[in-house]
Amino acid sequence: MIKPEDEPALERKSAPLAERKKRARIGRGVIIALACYAAIAFGLYLFVSVYMVSNPTNAN
């Protein structure tokens, strides 16, 4: 059984406050970048699907 003082998660909490804030900011930036990528991909998907439905003769 793992003792509470041997938990790997406890090591990260002992980092200085400035370092934790920096990591949190980087993590938030990665999440926002992924969300933007997903929104752009979904928008492209909607555009292509609407275009294909409105112009069925072009869908080969």
HELIX and SHEET records of a PDB file:
HELIX    1   1 PRO A    4  ASP A    6  5                                   3    
HELIX    2   2 PRO A    8  LYS A   13  1                                   6    
HELIX    3   3 LEU A   17  SER A   54  1                                  38    
HELIX    4   4 PRO A   56  ASN A   58  5                                   3    
END                                                                             
